[in-house]
Amino acid sequence: MLQLYFSPMACSLASRIALMEAGLDARYHLVHLATKTVADDDSDFRGISPKGAVPVLVLENGERLTECAAVLQYIADLNPERGLAPRPGEADRYRLQEWLSFTGAEIHKAFLFPTFWYKDEGSLAKPRARIAQTLSVPAAHLADREFLVGDSFTVADAHLTWALLLLRAAGVDIAQWPSLSAYLERMRARPMVREAIATETALRKAMAA
């Protein structure tokens, strides 16, 4: 069985959404990122991945796959009939990779990561100054589209959905981009997306209690 190492509401939420949308069973292992420990047995998470970051997907053969974009595409390809990614070699496959890269680099690492992990206000000035320009790109793209790639839900949508959820927690009101706000509501209306978010929200609240 596949195994996913995750932290509630971290970018690994996109992998949970992808697994559920793909109809794939998995065993989930909660990771405390602050202490780099696995909740199951309080073991050192860096023994699972030296990177110390989620997601980590343990494959059926025991190999471990990291990095959100790679994990999401792997999950999608396990059940191609669900259409969570264009087939390898199709032109839209590169559009999928384009949006996975954009969300990971321009929203996650350029803004969300420093916002949640850096305490120095000086270090946050540039990310805060850039985020509006960054978000204008997917906002314009989604002005007349339901999904990021093609005409159906893909793992790129799972990734952006997570990012938009975290932007709200980071103090960015996405209502100023109506297309993004409407997009997020559409994504949250999907049963598997709604269930995945509810599961991780409950876990995060329990950890904070």
Secondary structure by P-SEA (a helix, b strand, c coil): cbbbbccccccaaaaaaaaaaabbbbbbbbbccccccccccccccccccccccccccccccccccccaaaaaaaaaaccccccccccccccaaaaaaaaaaaaacccccccaaaaacccccccaaaaaacccccaaaaaaaaccccccccccccaaaaaaaaaaaaaaaacccccccaaaaaaaaaaaacaaaaaaaaaaaaaaaaaac
